[in-house]
């Protein structure tokens, strides 16, 4: 194994451990975080948040926290891209996929006019 591939593997391990150590709530809430791409030369990493993170109303805040903290804690990382796997941009919106819904929000599908309030997520 070359030194370069060992360095990349070491960096991948450190990014993975960073996510596990700093963001255990992702897994505790049914989500997942995985490295989609890592370029050691440019210092860019792309993280894919999946599971319950897709469509979660607080995933933009989680993404921002990951971006801010990872570049501070892992010197080789210069830029973090994160996606929720919804086919949109790095903040979980964009084209394709579903839009996140918010408590109390009504949709045009409520033709019978009944408003029973938001449904619990469990």
Secondary structure, DSSP 8 states (H G I E B T S, - for coil): --HHHHHHHHHHHHHHHHHHHH-HHHHHTTEEEEEEEEETTTTEEEEEEEETTTT-TTHHHHHHHHHHHHHHH-TT--EEEEE-SSSS-TTS-SSSS-----TT---TT-TT----------
